[in-house]
Amino acid sequence: QVQLVESGGGAVQPGGSLRLSCAASGSLLIIYDMGWYRQAPGKQRDLVATITSGGRTNYADSVKGRFTISRDNTKNTVTLQMNSLKPEDTAVYYCNAHKSLLGQNRDYWGQGTQVTVSS
C-alpha cells in the first residue's frame, strides 16, 4: 500500500553529520507511525527512533541527544538528522511505516541506505 524510499546515506568522519530522508508514495503518512531502524553486519535490526502520527518521539539510548526524527505530513516525508556521528553508528538505515488495522499490525520498509562513519 505504501512505498518508502530512503536517501541521504554516505560516508562521514566521526563527529560529522548526515540527514536521512524517507519519501512515501501510495499512501498518506499522516495515518502511520514512522520509524528509523538500523542493521550492522552480523547484528539484528534495531530501533533508532520513532515518531507517532501524533508527533510523539522515542529514541534508542545510544542516539539520544545526537539524533532527531521529524515528519512533514504535507510533503509526505520523514527525516532523521544525525549529529556527532560515531563509528558504532555505521549500519544500513531503514525507514519504517507502521499502522494497526483491525488489531493487525501493518509494516512497510524502505530499501535501506548505507551510513559509514570512519576516519
C-alpha positions in Angstrom: 0.0 0.0 0.0 2.9 2.4 0.8 6.3 2.5 -0.8 9.2 4.0 1.1 12.5 5.3 -0.4 15.4 6.4 1.8 18.1 8.8 0.7 21.0 10.8 2.3 23.3 8.0 3.4 27.0 8.2 2.8 30.5 8.2 4.3 31.4 10.7 7.0 34.2 11.2 9.6 33.5 10.8 13.3 31.8 13.9 14.7 30.2 14.7 11.4 26.5 14.9 10.4 24.1 13.4 8.0 20.5 13.9 7.2 18.5 10.9 6.1 15.2 11.3 4.3 12.3 8.9 3.7 9.8 9.7 0.9 6.5 7.9 0.8 4.1 7.2 -2.1 0.9 5.2 -2.4 -0.5 6.4 0.9 -0.5 9.4 3.2 1.9 9.2 6.1 -0.4 11.1 8.3 -2.1 7.8 9.2 1.1 6.0 10.1 3.6 5.8 13.0 7.1 6.1 11.5 10.5 5.0 12.5 14.1 4.6 11.6 15.9 1.3 12.2 19.5 0.2 11.5 21.3 -3.0 11.0 25.1 -3.6 11.1 26.7 -6.7 9.6 26.1 -9.7 11.8 23.6 -7.8 14.0 19.9 -7.6 14.4 17.8 -4.8 13.1 17.4 -2.3 16.0 15.2 0.6 16.6 16.8 4.0 16.3 13.9 6.5 16.6 10.2 6.6 16.2 7.6 9.3 15.7 3.9 8.6 16.1 1.2 10.0 13.9 0.6 12.5 16.7 4.2 13.6 16.8 5.4 11.8 19.9 9.1 10.7 19.6 11.1 8.0 21.1 14.9 7.3 20.8 17.3 4.5 21.5 19.5 5.3 24.4 22.6 5.2 22.1 21.4 8.1 20.0 19.6 10.3 22.5 20.9 13.9 22.2 22.5 13.3 18.9 19.7 12.2 16.5 16.4 13.9 15.8 13.4 12.4 14.0 10.8 14.6 12.4 8.0 14.4 9.9 6.3 16.6 7.4 2.9 15.2 6.6 2.3 17.9 3.9 5.4 16.6 2.0 4.8 13.0 3.0 8.4 12.7 4.3 10.2 11.6 7.5 13.7 12.8 8.3 16.5 11.6 10.6 19.0 14.3 11.5 22.2 12.6 12.7 24.8 14.7 14.5 28.1 13.8 16.4 28.3 10.6 14.5 30.4 7.7 15.9 31.9 4.7 14.2 29.4 2.5 16.0 26.6 4.3 14.1 27.8 2.5 10.9 24.9 0.5 9.6 22.3 0.2 6.9 19.4 2.5 7.9 15.8 1.6 7.1 12.6 3.6 7.1 9.5 2.0 8.6 5.8 2.8 8.4 3.5 1.1 10.9 -0.2 1.0 11.3 -2.6 -1.2 13.2 -5.8 -2.2 11.3 -8.5 -4.3 12.9 -6.0 -5.4 15.6 -3.4 -6.5 13.0 0.0 -4.8 12.6 1.0 -3.5 9.2 4.6 -2.7 8.5 6.3 -1.3 5.4 10.0 -0.9 4.8 12.3 1.0 2.5 15.3 -0.5 0.7 17.8 0.9 3.2 20.6 3.4 2.9 24.2 2.8 4.0 25.8 5.1 6.6 29.6 4.6 7.2 31.4 6.6 9.9 35.2 6.2 9.8 38.4 8.1 9.9 
